[in-house]
Amino acid sequence: MKAISGVTSIMDIFEKGKVVKICAPMVRYSKLAFRSLVRKYDCDVCFTPMIVASDFLRSVKARDSEFTTNEHDRPLVVQFAAHDAQTLADAACVVAPFSDGVDLNCGCPQRWAMSAGYGACLINNPELVKDMVRHVRNQVDNPNYTASIKIRIHKDLRRTVDLCQKAESAGVSWITVHGRTSDERHQPVHYDAIKTIKDSVSIPVIANGDIKYLRDVESTRQLTGVDGVMAARGLLANPAMFSGYEDTPLECIWDWVDISIEQGTPFTCFHHHLIYMLERVSSQPERKVFNSLSSTSGVIDYLQNTYGSVHDVGI
């Protein structure tokens, strides 16, 4: 594996005292361009969007559209949906030369995923999760390559602790815990549950859910004792959040424009990200105008006329 910034394994980042800051897997959103942006603003590790492992292996087209990266896109974790150990291991072997780890999605609560045997339904099958982790561990020919899982919690937390301990015994590198059950969406995060899980294993645990500002990173660590935090919507609203900005700075908005143009980001994706970034810093009439724009040049003209360039504000 090519060492990036002196890091030969993601595990090296989990130093004592440092809370690892991670960009969550987000369907349609945590693609290469957005990962390139958040890495400029103190994000330590990025995840790809969830990829269905069987489709990925079956189709060259799926591989080309679902997984793009470059030499600067590290440390990178590729997240797969799978319900078969060999399929997951085969997919991991394909991406291992271009990434630092794979993650098994055991947390997606969407109905299509659950009905296909993916996502959050896996938390009810700890033996299968254990088998999948072990297959990746045994078949990826790189001792520094990580195999992690991202889970939701059970109503009966003893079942979640059992799952995590079984995964640990199979050699899982770390566990990300979204502190909600698969039925919960916007209810408060169960920090006490994340703490219980952290106290029950000796591997790193990452907290996920409601990380919206940099201050939430430290308060979550204090509440739970976790080794890192993972943010999704917080980073969509403000990709510079991990650098301590309360709202998206103008510099970050123009960085996104530059990265999108350089990487050929499709307009819909380019525009959607900006809609998220500008939501907290623009008025309703401004948003109405911005959301109706339909070309990259129209967006750039709007940004220039409404906010000015980075150089105009002396950044």
Disulfide bonds with the S-S distance in Angstrom:
none
